Amino acid sequence: MDPDFLNALTQSSTLDRFLSEAVIIKGEKRKLIKQTSSNNPKVEELKLFLTEWINRTLKEEHIVVKSLEEDLYDGLVLHHLLENLGSLKLDVDRIALTEKKQRQKLSVILEAVAKCLKLEESQLKWSVESILAKDLLSTLHLLVAIAKHFEPTLALPPNVQVETITIETTSGRFKTSNAVEYITENKENIEAQSKNDAFDELFSCAPDKLDAVKKALLQFVDQHVGKLGLNVKDIESQFSDGVILLLLIGQLEGYFLNLRNFFLTPASTMEMFHNVNLALELLAEGGLLNFPVNSE
């Protein structure tokens, strides 16, 4: 038997969940949160945050959630939550007592969620069966997606990640794979992305303002490299060989670049690449570049 699978089953909660579910059919996959992550303080913080958010949202309806897995699987709370947050009128019974009715209700609810969030089936991190089976990972992914869509200013705990084990059967044998999965976004990535998005937005949505930005950048560059007797009139052409960029970095950071370390008058593409790569290395070493840039 696969050692990872055996290790997973030795963890009591994973074993209980696995044995309580139907036998995994050939080719089927089941993803579970490892026990070490289930007790992770960040996961507990997110569970408490979402529980309090739901209770606060549904306070006037006198609905109290104590356990995300146990209280959401039948669709009742999700039904009220969507009606409250999105004013959605769903054509389903308020209370579904049988498993068949609960499955039908969840199907309508999750279809409405996918439509609101404009998600394709391949993008969904939950399913009717996983929610009905009280799967914590699927439940957290679903609630985080709903919260981000309907209340984008909600301060969800960032950087919540879990270790998962995926179990499947192939040719009568169990196969497992381990992974780390983010439930809420990595705050550092968000901040880096937001810095990049300002220029993406400028190029795609406000091209009319691009000339004004280029003019401001030229003035900024001239202010500093002008002390060396240089004048920059065109950002694209004069920055392409890396010379102006290197001299600008030296002026801004307050150090002198040894002329033997770069080509002041590059005569070939390789010499230009050398200059640009050196500039990128200096920026990275100075903590000013936290995303990859193609020197070409």
Backbone as CSV, one residue per row, in Angstrom:
resi,resn,N_x,N_y,N_z,CA_x,CA_y,CA_z,C_x,C_y,C_z
1,MET,0.845,-1.203,0.000,0.000,0.000,0.000,0.873,1.242,0.000
2,ASP,0.413,2.271,-0.693,1.154,3.526,-0.791,1.440,4.075,0.609
3,PRO,2.709,4.387,0.950,3.056,4.901,2.285,2.288,6.157,2.660
4,ASP,2.101,7.095,1.698,1.363,8.323,1.998,-0.068,8.011,2.391
5,PHE,-0.670,7.037,1.688,-2.047,6.666,1.986,-2.123,6.037,3.365
6,LEU,-1.145,5.179,3.676,-1.116,4.532,4.978,-0.948,5.565,6.079
7,ASN,-0.067,6.527,5.857,0.128,7.596,6.840,-1.135,8.409,7.032
8,ALA,-1.842,8.666,5.935,-3.085,9.436,6.019,-4.119,8.705,6.851
9,LEU,-4.196,7.390,6.669,-5.209,6.626,7.377,-4.886,6.449,8.854
10,THR,-3.623,6.620,9.216,-3.265,6.504,10.625,-3.699,7.732,11.408
11,GLN,-4.090,8.783,10.728,-4.626,9.969,11.386,-6.115,9.750,11.590
12,SER,-6.552,9.729,12.818,-7.892,9.271,13.159,-9.005,9.957,12.396
13,SER,-8.945,11.302,12.289,-10.046,12.010,11.638,-10.100,11.669,10.149
14,THR,-8.934,11.538,9.513,-8.895,11.169,8.098,-9.434,9.758,7.911
15,LEU,-9.047,8.859,8.807,-9.512,7.478,8.729,-11.023,7.402,8.887
16,ASP,-11.548,8.125,9.878,-12.998,8.116,10.109,-13.743,8.619,8.890
17,ARG,-13.251,9.700,8.298,-13.923,10.279,7.130,-13.875,9.311,5.950
18,PHE,-12.705,8.680,5.781,-12.553,7.783,4.638,-13.473,6.571,4.769
19,LEU,-13.517,5.993,5.973,-14.315,4.794,6.180,-15.808,5.075,6.167
20,SER,-16.202,6.294,6.532,-17.618,6.633,6.584,-18.189,6.917,5.194
21,GLU,-17.309,7.162,4.218,-17.765,7.460,2.864,-17.848,6.181,2.035
22,ALA,-18.528,6.275,0.904,-18.624,5.116,0.024,-17.242,4.760,-0.513
23,VAL,-17.079,3.530,-0.927,-15.803,3.085,-1.483,-15.492,3.897,-2.738
24,ILE,-14.233,4.305,-2.861,-13.830,5.077,-4.031,-13.821,4.171,-5.252
25,ILE,-14.582,4.530,-6.249,-14.652,3.722,-7.453,-13.435,3.976,-8.320
26,LYS,-13.164,3.078,-9.243,-11.984,3.187,-10.087,-11.957,4.506,-10.865
27,GLY,-10.841,5.201,-10.756,-10.686,6.464,-11.473,-11.189,7.671,-10.715
28,GLU,-11.898,7.451,-9.598,-12.434,8.579,-8.830,-11.352,9.149,-7.918
29,LYS,-11.430,10.458,-7.665,-10.468,11.117,-6.790,-11.181,11.714,-5.589
30,ARG,-10.537,11.656,-4.441,-11.021,12.335,-3.241,-9.885,13.161,-2.665
31,LYS,-10.144,14.438,-2.411,-9.131,15.301,-1.816,-9.520,15.602,-0.378
32,LEU,-8.594,15.388,0.550,-8.838,15.607,1.964,-7.794,16.550,2.540
33,ILE,-8.193,17.305,3.563,-7.236,18.137,4.292,-6.499,17.243,5.279
34,LYS,-5.189,17.336,5.306,-4.425,16.558,6.277,-4.734,17.044,7.691
35,GLN,-4.651,16.131,8.640,-4.976,16.450,10.025,-4.129,17.604,10.553
36,THR,-2.869,17.653,10.135,-1.982,18.731,10.610,-2.503,20.106,10.209
37,SER,-3.175,20.184,9.054,-3.721,21.459,8.596,-5.088,21.743,9.204
38,SER,-5.845,20.697,9.522,-7.181,20.881,10.104,-7.085,21.625,11.426
39,ASN,-5.974,21.380,12.153,-5.782,22.030,13.453,-4.909,23.279,13.357
40,ASN,-4.628,23.703,12.125,-3.807,24.890,11.917,-4.532,26.130,12.452
41,PRO,-3.846,26.962,13.260,-4.497,28.163,13.816,-5.093,29.080,12.750
42,LYS,-4.427,29.186,11.584,-4.950,30.051,10.523,-6.261,29.504,9.958
43,VAL,-6.355,28.169,9.852,-7.600,27.555,9.377,-8.701,27.778,10.403
44,GLU,-8.364,27.603,11.675,-9.351,27.834,12.737,-9.812,29.292,12.742
45,GLU,-8.873,30.203,12.504,-9.209,31.631,12.447,-10.188,31.910,11.309
46,LEU,-9.933,31.305,10.136,-10.821,31.501,8.991,-12.195,30.910,9.257
47,LYS,-12.245,29.730,9.862,-13.527,29.089,10.181,-14.343,29.967,11.130
48,LEU,-13.684,30.500,12.158,-14.372,31.368,13.114,-14.843,32.648,12.443
49,PHE,-13.993,33.220,11.576,-14.343,34.456,10.867,-15.576,34.245,9.999
50,LEU,-15.605,33.162,9.239,-16.734,32.879,8.348,-17.997,32.566,9.137
51,THR,-17.849,31.856,10.240,-19.003,31.540,11.084,-19.639,32.813,11.636
52,GLU,-18.791,33.717,12.149,-19.294,34.983,12.696,-19.899,35.849,11.591
53,TRP,-19.299,35.817,10.404,-19.830,36.593,9.262,-21.211,36.097,8.875
54,ILE,-21.392,34.792,8.795,-22.705,34.229,8.447,-23.733,34.590,9.513
55,ASN,-23.363,34.414,10.776,-24.304,34.711,11.867,-24.676,36.187,11.904
56,ARG,-23.692,37.044,11.602,-23.966,38.476,11.569,-24.897,38.819,10.412
57,THR,-24.661,38.185,9.275,-25.463,38.442,8.076,-26.901,37.962,8.249
58,LEU,-27.069,36.832,8.921,-28.399,36.216,9.051,-29.012,36.419,10.440
59,LYS,-28.498,37.410,11.158,-28.965,37.662,12.524,-30.461,37.923,12.582
60,GLU,-30.988,38.738,11.653,-32.412,39.079,11.679,-33.297,37.877,11.343
61,GLU,-32.699,36.857,10.740,-33.472,35.663,10.413,-33.332,34.595,11.492
62,HIS,-32.656,34.964,12.586,-32.503,34.078,13.745,-31.858,32.745,13.385
63,ILE,-30.894,32.795,12.473,-30.139,31.595,12.101,-28.768,31.664,12.761
64,VAL,-28.418,30.603,13.479,-27.135,30.550,14.167,-26.345,29.335,13.689
65,VAL,-25.167,29.606,13.143,-24.288,28.545,12.666,-23.209,28.289,13.714
66,LYS,-23.023,27.028,14.062,-21.994,26.653,15.026,-20.853,25.878,14.374
67,SER,-21.181,25.122,13.342,-20.174,24.329,12.624,-20.400,24.484,11.127
68,LEU,-19.368,24.925,10.402,-19.515,25.133,8.958,-19.860,23.835,8.239
69,GLU,-19.177,22.749,8.598,-19.447,21.480,7.911,-20.836,20.947,8.238
70,GLU,-21.212,20.973,9.524,-22.464,20.349,9.956,-23.692,21.189,9.638
71,ASP,-23.541,22.505,9.556,-24.712,23.371,9.409,-24.971,23.847,7.988
72,LEU,-24.049,23.588,7.060,-24.231,24.093,5.698,-24.521,23.011,4.662
73,TYR,-24.350,21.762,5.029,-24.397,20.694,4.023,-25.764,20.512,3.377
74,ASP,-26.862,20.852,4.104,-28.203,20.598,3.552,-28.738,21.751,2.699
75,GLY,-27.984,22.851,2.614,-28.387,23.952,1.744,-29.239,25.027,2.378
76,LEU,-29.751,24.796,3.574,-30.655,25.776,4.207,-29.952,27.112,4.462
77,VAL,-28.794,27.055,5.112,-28.063,28.288,5.431,-27.581,28.969,4.153
78,LEU,-27.073,28.181,3.201,-26.611,28.746,1.927,-27.755,29.441,1.198
79,HIS,-28.944,28.851,1.267,-30.135,29.432,0.641,-30.421,30.820,1.220
80,HIS,-30.458,30.914,2.536,-30.718,32.198,3.206,-29.593,33.195,2.936
81,LEU,-28.359,32.708,2.916,-27.213,33.593,2.716,-27.258,34.249,1.343
82,LEU,-27.549,33.466,0.314,-27.611,34.007,-1.052,-28.780,34.964,-1.217
83,GLU,-29.904,34.654,-0.610,-31.058,35.558,-0.693,-30.747,36.877,-0.005
84,ASN,-30.033,36.802,1.107,-29.718,38.004,1.883,-28.656,38.853,1.199
85,LEU,-27.591,38.220,0.711,-26.473,38.951,0.116,-26.752,39.417,-1.312
86,GLY,-27.386,38.549,-2.086,-27.557,38.851,-3.503,-28.975,39.060,-3.943
87,SER,-29.894,39.065,-2.974,-31.329,39.217,-3.288,-31.766,38.195,-4.339
88,LEU,-31.203,36.988,-4.236,-31.530,35.928,-5.188,-32.761,35.156,-4.733
89,LYS,-33.695,34.977,-5.609,-34.878,34.182,-5.327,-34.719,32.824,-5.995
90,LEU,-34.475,31.822,-5.187,-34.214,30.489,-5.715,-35.472,29.629,-5.632
91,ASP,-35.722,28.912,-6.698,-36.917,28.077,-6.769,-36.652,26.722,-6.119
92,VAL,-36.504,26.742,-4.797,-36.276,25.508,-4.035,-37.057,25.582,-2.725
93,ASP,-37.309,24.424,-2.128,-38.011,24.378,-0.842,-37.126,24.969,0.242
94,ARG,-37.739,25.592,1.223,-36.991,26.158,2.340,-36.256,25.059,3.096
95,ILE,-36.957,23.985,3.392,-36.375,22.898,4.170,-36.391,21.621,3.338
96,ALA,-35.245,20.970,3.239,-35.129,19.706,2.508,-34.733,18.626,3.511
97,LEU,-35.618,17.687,3.780,-35.384,16.695,4.826,-34.682,15.435,4.324
98,THR,-34.953,15.035,3.098,-34.337,13.813,2.587,-33.058,14.137,1.829
99,GLU,-32.192,13.142,1.710,-30.928,13.350,0.996,-31.186,13.711,-0.460
100,LYS,-32.194,13.135,-1.058,-32.530,13.435,-2.456,-32.922,14.897,-2.613
101,LYS,-33.756,15.373,-1.690,-34.194,16.776,-1.737,-33.003,17.716,-1.476
102,GLN,-32.139,17.324,-0.533,-30.972,18.151,-0.218,-30.026,18.245,-1.421
103,ARG,-29.867,17.123,-2.118,-29.013,17.113,-3.301,-29.584,18.017,-4.399
104,GLN,-30.910,17.936,-4.581,-31.570,18.781,-5.579,-31.438,20.251,-5.213
105,LYS,-31.620,20.544,-3.934,-31.536,21.938,-3.471,-30.117,22.484,-3.652
106,LEU,-29.126,21.704,-3.246,-27.735,22.136,-3.405,-27.384,22.347,-4.865
107,SER,-27.915,21.511,-5.732,-27.648,21.645,-7.166,-28.120,22.994,-7.687
108,VAL,-29.323,23.420,-7.275,-29.871,24.715,-7.699,-29.038,25.855,-7.105
109,ILE,-28.688,25.733,-5.832,-27.931,26.782,-5.140,-26.548,26.963,-5.756
110,LEU,-25.838,25.864,-5.949,-24.474,25.951,-6.483,-24.459,26.386,-7.938
111,GLU,-25.506,26.052,-8.661,-25.624,26.536,-10.039,-25.794,28.052,-10.051
112,ALA,-26.582,28.564,-9.096,-26.781,30.012,-8.981,-25.476,30.708,-8.588
113,VAL,-24.700,30.081,-7.689,-23.411,30.641,-7.274,-22.459,30.733,-8.468
114,ALA,-22.357,29.642,-9.230,-21.470,29.621,-10.398,-21.872,30.685,-11.412
115,LYS,-23.182,30.888,-11.569,-23.675,31.895,-12.517,-23.333,33.296,-12.037
116,CYS,-23.518,33.556,-10.744,-23.209,34.881,-10.178,-21.716,35.185,-10.278
117,LEU,-20.901,34.182,-9.985,-19.453,34.376,-9.970,-18.835,34.218,-11.354
118,LYS,-19.681,33.855,-12.339,-19.235,33.655,-13.725,-18.084,32.649,-13.807
119,LEU,-18.318,31.488,-13.168,-17.317,30.436,-13.137,-17.734,29.270,-14.019
120,GLU,-16.765,28.744,-14.764,-17.007,27.524,-15.528,-16.901,26.328,-14.579
121,GLU,-17.440,25.207,-14.998,-17.421,24.020,-14.137,-16.003,23.617,-13.754
122,SER,-15.054,23.777,-14.676,-13.664,23.397,-14.404,-13.000,24.294,-13.360
123,GLN,-13.595,25.464,-13.090,-13.020,26.403,-12.127,-13.556,26.199,-10.714
124,LEU,-14.581,25.388,-10.569,-15.217,25.190,-9.270,-14.347,24.336,-8.352
125,LYS,-14.222,24.757,-7.113,-13.453,24.008,-6.115,-14.374,23.314,-5.117
126,TRP,-15.600,23.126,-5.518,-16.600,22.450,-4.685,-17.582,21.746,-5.613
127,SER,-18.419,20.915,-5.043,-19.437,20.215,-5.821,-20.605,19.888,-4.902
128,VAL,-21.714,19.491,-5.500,-22.879,19.096,-4.706,-22.492,17.961,-3.766
129,GLU,-21.790,16.972,-4.292,-21.441,15.801,-3.494,-20.494,16.151,-2.352
130,SER,-19.507,17.033,-2.604,-18.537,17.364,-1.548,-19.176,18.184,-0.436
131,ILE,-20.074,19.114,-0.784,-20.773,19.893,0.250,-21.717,18.982,1.035
132,LEU,-22.417,18.124,0.331,-23.337,17.186,0.974,-22.581,16.232,1.902
133,ALA,-21.332,15.911,1.537,-20.512,15.019,2.355,-19.819,15.753,3.505
134,LYS,-20.137,17.039,3.701,-19.591,17.857,4.795,-18.073,18.007,4.676
135,ASP,-17.604,18.154,3.437,-16.174,18.309,3.191,-15.727,19.724,3.555
136,LEU,-14.795,19.826,4.487,-14.367,21.137,4.986,-13.684,21.972,3.912
137,LEU,-12.793,21.357,3.130,-12.060,22.097,2.105,-13.021,22.737,1.103
138,SER,-13.976,21.962,0.608,-14.946,22.480,-0.365,-15.813,23.570,0.256
139,THR,-16.214,23.356,1.496,-17.069,24.326,2.179,-16.356,25.660,2.359
140,LEU,-15.082,25.614,2.745,-14.308,26.853,2.913,-14.126,27.573,1.578
141,HIS,-13.776,26.829,0.532,-13.605,27.438,-0.795,-14.903,28.120,-1.246
142,LEU,-16.036,27.457,-1.028,-17.333,27.999,-1.440,-17.658,29.282,-0.692
143,LEU,-17.504,29.273,0.628,-17.844,30.448,1.431,-16.921,31.626,1.137
144,VAL,-15.626,31.351,0.938,-14.681,32.423,0.610,-15.051,33.054,-0.729
145,ALA,-15.420,32.229,-1.701,-15.809,32.742,-3.027,-17.061,33.605,-2.928
146,ILE,-18.047,33.163,-2.150,-19.294,33.932,-1.967,-18.992,35.259,-1.271
147,ALA,-18.179,35.200,-0.210,-17.843,36.414,0.550,-17.105,37.427,-0.325
148,LYS,-16.119,36.964,-1.110,-15.342,37.871,-1.960,-16.203,38.512,-3.044
149,HIS,-17.192,37.771,-3.533,-18.045,38.306,-4.599,-19.050,39.318,-4.076
150,PHE,-19.767,38.951,-3.017,-20.845,39.807,-2.536,-20.381,40.881,-1.552
151,GLU,-19.259,40.646,-0.859,-18.719,41.643,0.068,-17.210,41.765,-0.155
152,PRO,-16.809,42.372,-1.283,-15.388,42.437,-1.645,-14.516,43.195,-0.649
153,THR,-15.122,44.029,0.210,-14.323,44.774,1.192,-14.141,43.995,2.498
154,LEU,-14.740,42.821,2.586,-14.620,42.002,3.787,-13.165,41.590,3.989
155,ALA,-12.649,41.837,5.183,-11.226,41.578,5.460,-11.008,40.123,5.851
156,LEU,-11.049,39.242,4.866,-10.810,37.819,5.122,-9.381,37.607,5.611
157,PRO,-9.170,36.695,6.553,-7.800,36.388,6.981,-6.961,35.948,5.780
158,PRO,-5.833,36.611,5.523,-5.036,36.274,4.323,-4.124,35.071,4.548
159,ASN,-3.587,34.562,3.462,-2.541,33.524,3.491,-2.961,32.242,4.203
160,VAL,-4.236,31.891,4.122,-4.677,30.637,4.734,-4.436,29.512,3.731
161,GLN,-3.573,28.583,4.100,-3.265,27.471,3.215,-3.346,26.158,3.983
162,VAL,-3.587,25.079,3.263,-3.696,23.765,3.892,-2.888,22.740,3.095
163,GLU,-2.454,21.710,3.791,-1.832,20.574,3.124,-2.931,19.578,2.802
164,THR,-2.968,19.108,1.564,-4.011,18.176,1.157,-3.393,16.864,0.661
165,ILE,-4.206,15.813,0.718,-3.816,14.539,0.121,-4.953,14.116,-0.804
166,THR,-4.626,13.824,-2.041,-5.605,13.367,-3.022,-5.468,11.854,-3.177
167,ILE,-6.580,11.157,-3.035,-6.596,9.699,-3.106,-7.410,9.266,-4.312
168,GLU,-6.861,8.356,-5.102,-7.600,7.797,-6.231,-7.212,6.337,-6.417
169,THR,-8.071,5.616,-7.117,-7.770,4.214,-7.387,-7.431,4.042,-8.858
170,THR,-6.355,3.308,-9.101,-5.959,2.977,-10.474,-5.567,1.511,-10.497
171,SER,-6.247,0.744,-11.322,-5.962,-0.690,-11.465,-6.011,-1.413,-10.122
172,GLY,-6.990,-1.039,-9.312,-7.170,-1.721,-8.031,-6.206,-1.287,-6.945
173,ARG,-5.371,-0.279,-7.212,-4.406,0.204,-6.216,-4.703,1.647,-5.863
174,PHE,-4.393,1.992,-4.625,-4.564,3.371,-4.190,-3.346,4.198,-4.586
175,LYS,-3.608,5.359,-5.138,-2.545,6.284,-5.505,-2.804,7.596,-4.789
176,THR,-1.782,8.185,-4.198,-1.963,9.439,-3.467,-0.996,10.500,-3.968
177,SER,-1.376,11.736,-3.769,-0.487,12.864,-4.082,-0.734,13.962,-3.065
178,ASN,0.334,14.615,-2.667,0.251,15.686,-1.670,0.397,17.048,-2.329
179,ALA,-0.220,18.041,-1.743,-0.132,19.396,-2.292,-0.412,20.407,-1.198
180,VAL,-0.018,21.650,-1.472,-0.365,22.774,-0.595,-1.333,23.653,-1.367
181,GLU,-2.457,23.976,-0.747,-3.512,24.700,-1.454,-3.912,25.947,-0.666
182,TYR,-3.973,27.078,-1.368,-4.405,28.324,-0.729,-5.934,28.405,-0.720
183,ILE,-6.489,28.794,0.435,-7.931,29.006,0.545,-8.231,30.501,0.432
184,THR,-7.405,31.322,1.070,-7.494,32.771,0.855,-6.191,33.222,0.221
185,GLU,-6.220,34.379,-0.434,-5.101,34.812,-1.254,-3.875,35.180,-0.438
186,ASN,-2.734,34.961,-1.085,-1.460,35.338,-0.501,-1.350,36.857,-0.543
187,LYS,-1.284,37.496,0.623,-1.292,38.959,0.702,-0.130,39.587,-0.052
188,GLU,1.054,38.946,0.031,2.229,39.497,-0.660,2.014,39.484,-2.164
189,ASN,1.409,38.400,-2.676,1.143,38.325,-4.111,0.129,39.374,-4.545
190,ILE,-0.873,39.605,-3.675,-1.898,40.599,-3.984,-1.275,41.980,-4.092
191,GLU,-0.387,42.306,-3.121,0.235,43.628,-3.120,1.125,43.804,-4.350
192,ALA,1.882,42.748,-4.687,2.745,42.825,-5.871,1.912,42.969,-7.129
193,GLN,0.797,42.222,-7.184,-0.064,42.283,-8.354,-0.707,43.646,-8.500
194,SER,-1.086,44.251,-7.351,-1.747,45.559,-7.405,-0.797,46.616,-7.952
195,LYS,0.519,46.469,-7.654,1.495,47.406,-8.186,1.615,47.253,-9.695
196,ASN,1.572,46.011,-10.165,1.660,45.768,-11.605,0.405,46.235,-12.318
197,ASP,-0.743,46.065,-11.655,-2.015,46.350,-12.306,-2.183,47.821,-12.661
198,ALA,-1.502,48.721,-11.964,-1.647,50.150,-12.252,-1.221,50.459,-13.682
199,PHE,-0.109,49.867,-14.127,0.348,50.099,-15.491,-0.443,49.267,-16.498
200,ASP,-0.863,48.054,-16.084,-1.720,47.252,-16.967,-2.999,48.019,-17.284
201,GLU,-3.538,48.642,-16.250,-4.777,49.416,-16.405,-4.538,50.608,-17.321
202,LEU,-3.379,51.237,-17.165,-3.044,52.409,-17.968,-2.965,52.056,-19.457
203,PHE,-2.294,50.934,-19.747,-2.127,50.527,-21.148,-3.443,50.079,-21.772
204,SER,-4.279,49.370,-20.982,-5.495,48.807,-21.565,-6.704,49.727,-21.499
205,CYS,-6.784,50.538,-20.430,-8.003,51.326,-20.229,-7.829,52.828,-20.427
206,ALA,-6.589,53.304,-20.343,-6.408,54.764,-20.453,-5.213,55.108,-21.326
207,PRO,-5.193,54.619,-22.572,-4.058,54.905,-23.457,-3.881,56.394,-23.725
208,ASP,-4.955,57.164,-23.573,-4.869,58.601,-23.806,-3.995,59.294,-22.766
209,LYS,-3.830,58.640,-21.596,-3.020,59.232,-20.527,-1.571,58.746,-20.582
210,LEU,-1.281,57.832,-21.502,0.045,57.232,-21.567,1.125,58.262,-21.885
211,ASP,0.844,59.165,-22.808,1.829,60.184,-23.183,2.184,61.076,-21.998
212,ALA,1.176,61.407,-21.185,1.422,62.258,-20.016,2.328,61.540,-19.012
213,VAL,2.115,60.218,-18.838,2.937,59.432,-17.917,4.376,59.336,-18.443
214,LYS,4.518,59.100,-19.757,5.852,59.014,-20.356,6.600,60.340,-20.200
215,LYS,5.884,61.432,-20.354,6.511,62.746,-20.206,7.011,62.948,-18.781
216,ALA,6.183,62.523,-17.811,6.566,62.660,-16.404,7.787,61.796,-16.087
217,LEU,7.829,60.577,-16.663,8.963,59.685,-16.440,10.239,60.262,-17.059
218,LEU,10.119,60.848,-18.248,11.284,61.458,-18.897,11.849,62.599,-18.056
219,GLN,10.953,63.404,-17.493,11.388,64.511,-16.641,12.125,63.988,-15.407
220,PHE,11.598,62.875,-14.856,12.216,62.263,-13.683,13.615,61.749,-14.013
221,VAL,13.742,61.050,-15.146,15.038,60.496,-15.560,16.027,61.630,-15.846
222,ASP,15.572,62.643,-16.586,16.445,63.773,-16.935,16.958,64.497,-15.693
223,GLN,16.110,64.590,-14.691,16.465,65.286,-13.454,17.700,64.645,-12.813
224,HIS,17.827,63.302,-12.985,18.916,62.583,-12.320,20.106,62.327,-13.230
225,VAL,19.887,61.850,-14.447,21.036,61.577,-15.325,21.560,62.859,-15.969
226,GLY,20.759,63.937,-15.877,21.223,65.222,-16.402,22.468,65.708,-15.677
227,LYS,22.637,65.236,-14.413,23.822,65.611,-13.637,25.095,65.027,-14.255
228,LEU,24.915,64.005,-15.106,26.059,63.377,-15.777,26.244,63.920,-17.192
229,GLY,25.474,64.958,-17.525,25.569,65.566,-18.851,24.798,64.803,-19.913
230,LEU,23.818,63.970,-19.486,23.043,63.178,-20.440,21.635,63.742,-20.581
231,ASN,21.032,63.466,-21.723,19.668,63.921,-21.972,18.879,62.781,-22.599
232,VAL,17.725,62.473,-22.014,16.882,61.372,-22.507,15.637,61.952,-23.163
233,LYS,15.431,61.586,-24.407,14.269,62.088,-25.147,13.273,60.985,-25.511
234,ASP,13.744,59.715,-25.494,12.880,58.610,-25.893,13.107,57.410,-24.964
235,ILE,12.095,57.045,-24.220,12.237,55.961,-23.239,12.550,54.628,-23.903
236,GLU,11.797,54.291,-24.967,11.959,52.979,-25.588,13.367,52.776,-26.169
237,SER,13.825,53.700,-26.994,15.102,53.502,-27.693,16.307,53.722,-26.787
238,GLN,16.258,54.735,-25.917,17.434,55.063,-25.115,17.628,54.155,-23.896
239,PHE,16.597,53.384,-23.554,16.731,52.455,-22.439,17.061,51.048,-22.912
240,SER,17.014,50.823,-24.222,17.122,49.465,-24.747,18.492,48.819,-24.546
241,ASP,19.551,49.624,-24.436,20.886,49.022,-24.285,21.325,48.938,-22.828
242,GLY,20.500,49.416,-21.900,20.792,49.282,-20.471,21.690,50.340,-19.881
243,VAL,22.315,51.180,-20.711,23.278,52.159,-20.196,22.596,53.209,-19.320
244,ILE,21.555,53.851,-19.851,20.845,54.884,-19.080,20.270,54.297,-17.798
245,LEU,19.736,53.066,-17.896,19.147,52.424,-16.719,20.199,52.201,-15.638
246,LEU,21.372,51.736,-16.024,22.445,51.515,-15.049,22.898,52.819,-14.400
247,LEU,23.065,53.851,-15.224,23.494,55.145,-14.680,22.432,55.751,-13.778
248,LEU,21.148,55.553,-14.130,20.043,56.052,-13.308,20.027,55.351,-11.951
249,ILE,20.224,54.029,-11.968,20.255,53.273,-10.708,21.393,53.790,-9.822
250,GLY,22.569,54.004,-10.428,23.699,54.516,-9.663,23.416,55.870,-9.041
251,GLN,22.759,56.757,-9.800,22.430,58.091,-9.279,21.408,58.008,-8.140
252,LEU,20.384,57.177,-8.332,19.319,57.073,-7.318,19.800,56.377,-6.048
253,GLU,20.665,55.361,-6.213,21.134,54.598,-5.053,22.395,55.191,-4.431
254,GLY,22.972,56.175,-5.126,24.129,56.874,-4.549,25.431,56.099,-4.602
255,TYR,25.657,55.324,-5.659,26.941,54.643,-5.790,27.463,54.751,-7.225
256,PHE,28.791,54.518,-7.372,29.438,54.614,-8.675,29.598,53.216,-9.258
257,LEU,29.191,53.061,-10.505,29.350,51.794,-11.198,30.693,51.788,-11.932
258,ASN,31.502,50.803,-11.610,32.800,50.684,-12.277,32.581,50.464,-13.772
259,LEU,33.243,51.268,-14.586,33.066,51.180,-16.042,33.505,49.828,-16.614
260,ARG,34.307,49.078,-15.835,34.732,47.760,-16.308,33.626,46.713,-16.128
261,ASN,32.571,47.072,-15.370,31.492,46.105,-15.098,30.387,46.123,-16.149
262,PHE,30.397,47.148,-16.992,29.375,47.189,-18.040,29.930,47.895,-19.278
263,PHE,29.168,47.864,-20.348,29.604,48.455,-21.616,28.960,49.832,-21.772
264,LEU,29.779,50.878,-21.679,29.260,52.242,-21.776,28.771,52.551,-23.185
265,THR,29.424,51.962,-24.186,28.984,52.113,-25.582,28.858,50.721,-26.206
266,PRO,27.827,49.981,-25.867,27.676,48.603,-26.353,27.636,48.535,-27.881
267,ALA,28.398,47.554,-28.427,28.518,47.441,-29.885,27.790,46.221,-30.428
268,SER,27.198,45.421,-29.540,26.492,44.225,-29.996,25.296,43.943,-29.092
269,THR,24.434,43.060,-29.583,23.257,42.676,-28.799,23.670,42.012,-27.495
270,MET,24.712,41.186,-27.529,25.186,40.511,-26.327,25.642,41.504,-25.270
271,GLU,26.295,42.576,-25.697,26.742,43.600,-24.750,25.550,44.344,-24.154
272,MET,24.524,44.570,-24.977,23.298,45.188,-24.473,22.627,44.283,-23.426
273,PHE,22.558,42.959,-23.736,21.972,42.004,-22.792,22.734,42.013,-21.471
274,HIS,24.060,42.112,-21.570,24.885,42.148,-20.360,24.494,43.349,-19.491
275,ASN,24.351,44.507,-20.115,23.990,45.723,-19.373,22.614,45.592,-18.714
276,VAL,21.637,45.129,-19.497,20.274,45.010,-18.976,20.215,43.993,-17.839
277,ASN,20.885,42.847,-18.020,20.893,41.824,-16.972,21.546,42.344,-15.691
278,LEU,22.602,43.126,-15.843,23.267,43.710,-14.681,22.317,44.666,-13.955
279,ALA,21.601,45.470,-14.730,20.641,46.412,-14.134,19.543,45.664,-13.365
280,LEU,19.034,44.580,-13.946,17.992,43.794,-13.287,18.519,43.139,-12.009
281,GLU,19.770,42.691,-12.044,20.384,42.093,-10.852,20.509,43.127,-9.737
282,LEU,20.920,44.330,-10.104,21.065,45.397,-9.105,19.714,45.752,-8.483
283,LEU,18.687,45.808,-9.316,17.344,46.119,-8.818,16.849,45.021,-7.869
284,ALA,17.105,43.756,-8.247,16.674,42.638,-7.407,17.425,42.631,-6.075
285,GLU,18.739,42.864,-6.126,19.547,42.892,-4.905,19.111,44.018,-3.979
286,GLY,18.644,45.104,-4.575,18.199,46.246,-3.761,16.767,46.124,-3.275
287,GLY,16.127,44.999,-3.585,14.756,44.779,-3.135,13.736,45.602,-3.916
288,LEU,14.113,46.072,-5.103,13.227,46.933,-5.887,12.511,46.179,-7.006
289,LEU,12.831,44.897,-7.157,12.237,44.129,-8.233,11.819,42.767,-7.672
290,ASN,10.507,42.577,-7.478,10.046,41.319,-6.890,9.186,40.496,-7.853
291,PHE,9.375,40.766,-9.158,8.685,39.949,-10.170,9.630,39.801,-11.364
292,PRO,9.530,38.690,-12.086,10.473,38.438,-13.182,10.305,39.406,-14.353
293,VAL,11.424,39.812,-14.930,11.427,40.676,-16.122,12.309,40.031,-17.175
294,ASN,11.830,39.912,-18.386,12.589,39.326,-19.484,13.563,40.370,-20.024
295,SER,14.853,40.092,-19.923,15.865,41.077,-20.345,15.787,41.356,-21.842
296,GLU,15.254,40.434,-22.617,15.138,40.659,-24.055,14.136,41.765,-24.363
